[in-house]
């Protein structure tokens, strides 16, 4: 390459680098994993993910950051992740307790004049999760909590109000 070609390529690379920095595509390897996650949540996740997914990711971050949040991105290695996964596998360490309905949920829906689809739509819980509950499968805390909150408000409304006439 001639000196002129080298200078031209150097200028092109500088422009590309500056553009990446402006778009947030370049990260200084000196930042920690926790700092990166905070940036990713603010710049991407808050705008692109569904609310329930975002809440779930944020709930994971306390434990993940406690384990690897202090590690700088340019020094993060596969063995750090392996250690974290191995720690999760230890008895009593995991916090993702699962919940199972203690009643016949299908009968409960019928008694309350609800379909699985209607419960899914009104509560914001996925139809897949509602069907899992009906089949007696386990669900996570967030799903169980949302269902409980929905039914508390639903049952209170039904027990407090009754339809007397329809206005047109």
KAQUIPE-V550494 format. One record per residue. N is the residue number from 0. OMEGA is omega in whole degrees, -180 to 180 (none if undefined). BURIAL is 1 if it has 16 or more other ideal C-beta (glycine too) atoms within 10 Angstrom, else 0. Layout:
n->[N N]
omega->[OMEGA OMEGA]
burial->[BURIAL BURIAL]
This chain:
n->[0 1 2 3 4 5 6 7 8 9 10 11 12 13 14 15 16 17 18 19 20 21 22 23 24 25 26 27 28 29 30 31 32 33 34 35 36 37 38 39 40 41 42 43 44 45 46 47 48 49 50 51 52 53 54 55 56 57 58 59 60 61 62 63 64 65 66 67 68 69 70 71 72 73 74 75 76 77 78 79 80 81 82 83 84 85 86 87 88 89 90 91 92 93 94 95 96 97 98 99 100 101 102 103 104 105 106 107 108 109 110 111 112 113 114 115 116 117 118 119 120 121 122 123 124 125 126 127 128 129 130 131 132 133 134 135 136 137 138 139 140 141 142 143 144 145 146 147 148 149 150 151 152 153 154 155 156 157 158 159 160 161 162 163 164 165 166 167]
omega->[176 179 179 178 179 179 -180 179 178 178 179 180 178 178 179 179 179 179 178 179 -180 -179 180 -179 179 177 175 -180 -179 -179 180 177 -180 178 178 -179 177 179 -180 179 -178 -174 -175 -170 -179 -176 -170 -174 174 -175 -178 177 179 179 -180 179 -179 179 178 -169 180 -179 -179 -180 177 -177 -174 -176 -178 -175 178 -176 -177 177 179 -176 178 -179 175 180 179 177 179 179 179 178 179 -178 -180 -179 176 -176 -175 -179 -176 180 180 -178 -180 180 -180 178 173 -172 178 179 179 178 -180 180 -179 176 179 171 177 -180 -179 178 179 -178 -175 -177 -177 177 -177 178 177 -180 178 179 177 178 -179 180 -180 179 179 173 -180 -177 -177 -180 180 -179 -180 179 180 180 178 -177 176 -180 180 -178 177 -180 -178 -178 -178 -176 172 -178 -179 178 179 178 178 none]
burial->[0 0 0 0 0 0 0 0 0 0 0 0 0 0 0 0 0 0 0 0 0 0 0 0 0 0 0 0 0 0 0 1 1 1 1 1 1 0 0 0 1 0 0 0 0 0 0 0 0 0 0 0 0 0 0 1 0 0 0 0 0 0 1 1 1 0 1 1 1 0 0 0 0 0 0 0 0 0 0 0 0 0 0 0 0 0 0 0 0 0 0 0 0 0 0 0 0 0 1 0 1 0 0 0 1 0 0 0 1 0 0 0 0 1 0 1 0 0 1 1 0 0 1 0 1 0 0 0 1 1 0 1 1 1 0 0 0 0 1 0 0 0 1 1 0 1 1 0 0 1 0 0 0 0 0 0 0 0 0 0 0 0 0 0 0 0 0 0]
